[in-house]
């Protein structure tokens, strides 16, 4: 395996043969970093300008390796570029056989034998699918989220993939936007902690391991703030929103060592993100000292032409490279134009060197120069994909992701014997929808359905009726949603079944392919005839448990008012049906909390807990209309951020502060007593919020600053303590920097953002 090393000079050959330890202390890590930097510099010295540009070029899979070699058209050009060493990475190539064949061309037929990085959208699993990321965020369980990413990384690595385009760390306040399913919700603090967990899970402690892959923080930046919730739409936000809401999860990603970033499709305040030097050169690379590389989103370099920011592909390449976008995903702009742009003096070769250096450094970190085929073991692939350990892991996080929204009269958990149970809804017997969106490595029809999960409990009489369809037609790259709007032929069977049953379980919501990229909605209710079906069944049997399958917050005011029990079960992946059944029957006590606010109707959107108070939050005069409100709806959400019930009953009391003030070099402790006032053991996510009453910029009514998962046995009590220090209260102020401003604060602790105990404290500059 040394043919690809022979072309290096003696210094780099020596350095390559040094090897790297998988367990390093600080000194060893520093030595290794210096070693890799020297390897990269030595390799760059051997490269032509065109070969450096080639490292900046990423192609989509273009060739069935088992078929004939492409002879004409775009595929032939890509093939020739690959043989010349003009390709740095490929995406959407999967399976050891295919990866190995393409890697073999790169390391055996090119002049410098530089290996490829293989990228893939491993968003919430490869073949074994975890819950969609928004659902995982509802677990508030950082260990489970990290484990989910570890499973995804190990399985993806076994099929030859070494780079995922995840996690998406966009803060999302608008449920109309389809990609809310791909992120961690609306809160910068929770989003930052989850970003850290996912990056640790994907990358591990050793990128050279064959069980880890590169993570990619995306989309940099502001993508989720698209106007009207319409994907790819214009984004215009203030610096205050950019720095205090949008950027924190990206900064957290850099701090924990994420190796790649992806820029976004949107324009940000008039400049497309792909060509935004403020974001990429100043904030990311200069201020944050990010030393990985930035990849464009699919075709986003050339999309600057449609934005009206670049006149043609050459101009787009010039803008993107100068702005700090290192790798071109499928625009062909860099490979076609950068060499000419250097000769014209419009692009500096030093900037191309910097981009190539970043990419080559990552390849060394992955260990690809030591063994370019390290991810190409067919026996390991066969033994790894779908193994039982993975199934157990995704079942665990799926159960933790379920949120109990309502449980009047303790309808849940279900009795395990002696009941007639009706299971209604097409989604209850669907084995594809639970996989959710962005699971392109998985096979259709591989999820455990709710019907299958419930059938494992044999003590009750369970009967299924579809009621109404939610069908999907699929083409190669697009998913077309066809929601039944007229056919009620299944209603009568469902209604008759409900009449004869003790309890009705209705599984309703969105198909898994109704959320994701390009799937924005203008309505947030139950699609198609499902709402009508729910109301008709309710007329004959009011003992209904509504199980929601969805990829975004839904507006379900009628159900909230009428249905006694509601479970938010999202799209939970491969083990979906087993997870839902175990919660329904009480073998798992739900502990999830909402990571996004649920609106009463779409007219409230965007709606989020950490809003600004405004100058007219309310009026004392009872008949006044001159305050910030709607005349036809409440301001409050249907279900608040952080909300979630349990089969246990938790009681908060005795909020105490160790002091009513602190300064720069001190801190205060905030404690509460939590008691499980029930006979059922359970877990509760205790949440800490703070309000800065007066600031140089107006501040939100409250902000999440900490949380802790607490498990209590029946009638057990515990004291939970949080620390507040200077860092806790810092924000991006009117001085254009992160700092803690002196003043008065409120502190809140509770089980959701809208149900808390309250105290107060003061921060001073005095030492």
Secondary structure as GFF3:
##gff-version 3
##sequence-region A 1 767
A	DSSP	alpha_helix	10	18	.	.	.	ID=ss1
A	DSSP	alpha_helix	26	46	.	.	.	ID=ss2
A	DSSP	alpha_helix	49	55	.	.	.	ID=ss3
A	DSSP	beta_strand	57	60	.	.	.	ID=ss4
A	DSSP	alpha_helix	73	84	.	.	.	ID=ss5
A	DSSP	beta_strand	89	91	.	.	.	ID=ss6
A	DSSP	alpha_helix	96	108	.	.	.	ID=ss7
A	DSSP	beta_strand	117	120	.	.	.	ID=ss8
A	DSSP	alpha_helix	133	137	.	.	.	ID=ss9
A	DSSP	alpha_helix	142	158	.	.	.	ID=ss10
A	DSSP	beta_strand	163	164	.	.	.	ID=ss11
A	DSSP	three_ten_helix	178	182	.	.	.	ID=ss12
A	DSSP	alpha_helix	188	203	.	.	.	ID=ss13
A	DSSP	beta_strand	216	220	.	.	.	ID=ss14
A	DSSP	three_ten_helix	223	225	.	.	.	ID=ss15
A	DSSP	three_ten_helix	227	229	.	.	.	ID=ss16
A	DSSP	alpha_helix	239	241	.	.	.	ID=ss17
A	DSSP	pi_helix	242	246	.	.	.	ID=ss18
A	DSSP	alpha_helix	248	255	.	.	.	ID=ss19
A	DSSP	beta_strand	260	263	.	.	.	ID=ss20
A	DSSP	beta_strand	267	268	.	.	.	ID=ss21
A	DSSP	beta_strand	271	272	.	.	.	ID=ss22
A	DSSP	three_ten_helix	273	275	.	.	.	ID=ss23
A	DSSP	alpha_helix	277	277	.	.	.	ID=ss24
A	DSSP	pi_helix	278	287	.	.	.	ID=ss25
A	DSSP	beta_strand	293	295	.	.	.	ID=ss26
A	DSSP	alpha_helix	303	306	.	.	.	ID=ss27
A	DSSP	alpha_helix	313	323	.	.	.	ID=ss28
A	DSSP	beta_strand	328	329	.	.	.	ID=ss29
A	DSSP	alpha_helix	333	344	.	.	.	ID=ss30
A	DSSP	alpha_helix	349	365	.	.	.	ID=ss31
A	DSSP	alpha_helix	378	384	.	.	.	ID=ss32
A	DSSP	alpha_helix	388	401	.	.	.	ID=ss33
A	DSSP	beta_strand	403	407	.	.	.	ID=ss34
A	DSSP	three_ten_helix	408	410	.	.	.	ID=ss35
A	DSSP	beta_strand	420	424	.	.	.	ID=ss36
A	DSSP	three_ten_helix	426	429	.	.	.	ID=ss37
A	DSSP	three_ten_helix	433	435	.	.	.	ID=ss38
A	DSSP	alpha_helix	450	455	.	.	.	ID=ss39
A	DSSP	beta_strand	461	465	.	.	.	ID=ss40
A	DSSP	beta_strand	470	474	.	.	.	ID=ss41
A	DSSP	beta_strand	479	483	.	.	.	ID=ss42
A	DSSP	alpha_helix	491	499	.	.	.	ID=ss43
A	DSSP	beta_strand	503	509	.	.	.	ID=ss44
A	DSSP	three_ten_helix	512	514	.	.	.	ID=ss45
A	DSSP	alpha_helix	530	540	.	.	.	ID=ss46
A	DSSP	beta_strand	544	549	.	.	.	ID=ss47
A	DSSP	alpha_helix	557	562	.	.	.	ID=ss48
A	DSSP	beta_strand	565	568	.	.	.	ID=ss49
A	DSSP	alpha_helix	576	584	.	.	.	ID=ss50
A	DSSP	three_ten_helix	602	604	.	.	.	ID=ss51
A	DSSP	beta_strand	650	657	.	.	.	ID=ss52
A	DSSP	beta_strand	661	662	.	.	.	ID=ss53
A	DSSP	beta_strand	668	676	.	.	.	ID=ss54
A	DSSP	beta_strand	682	692	.	.	.	ID=ss55
A	DSSP	beta_strand	703	712	.	.	.	ID=ss56
A	DSSP	beta_strand	717	724	.	.	.	ID=ss57
A	DSSP	three_ten_helix	726	729	.	.	.	ID=ss58
A	DSSP	beta_strand	731	732	.	.	.	ID=ss59
A	DSSP	beta_strand	738	739	.	.	.	ID=ss60
A	DSSP	beta_strand	743	752	.	.	.	ID=ss61
A	DSSP	beta_strand	755	763	.	.	.	ID=ss62
###
